[in-house]
Amino acid sequence: TAEKIESLVRQLTTSWRERLEEALRGGAASLAREQIIERYSEAFSPEYQAIHSITECLQDISQIESLSAQHPTRIGMSESADPLSGFFTLMVYNLGAEITISQAFPILENAGLLIVNERSAKVSLSEGSVAYIHRFLVRPRHALYVDRSAFERNFAPGLVQIFSGQTDNDLLNSLLLTANLEVRAISLLRTYCSYIWQISSF
């Protein structure tokens, strides 16, 4: 149709940055929107732009905007087109510091995930601060379906605490997935296990 042709022509003649600014503006201009546009219009590398859609970028911006010095890490997920495959993309957003593979893999593996691949992006904000986005294609080690509500309720907050060093990184963290336990319950179980080990050594 004419509308589809017009949309295609507009996409071909409009740069990725211009489409992002248009999406961020969302119609009527406002001071807050203009500040967001200034902050992010040149924040994403050509490599990022080649791989990610504007919709994905808006989701990334939303997550980055929720980061702060007090809460520098966020965890998100993107479900596979085939949920029955068990695969999903796990996103780790971190403010100020890149998370290395040697840091991330033991945490994700102890949490019960198999990692297929990883790619990362540096987001250079206009005021000089930097955020990093790490995307991991993963699936549970066991045949489990990862429900989004359970992911957001227990798994994501648990991983944030593990990445930030607020709780131990060990195989008990797989209970975040297999038993849908909160990280607080796993920490209590870890304490019980340590106590039993200590009294059994006498």
Secondary structure, DSSP 8 states (H G I E B T S, - for coil): -HHHHHHHHHHHHS-HHHHHHHHHH-SS--HHHHHHHHHHTT-S-HHHHHH--HHHHHHHHHHHHT--SSS-EEEEEEE-SSGGG--EEEEEEEESS---HHHHHHHHHHTTEEEEEEEEEEEE-TTS-EEEEEEEEEEESSS----HHHIIIIIHHHHHHHHTTSS--SGGGGHHHHS---HHHHHHHHHHHHHHHHHHT-
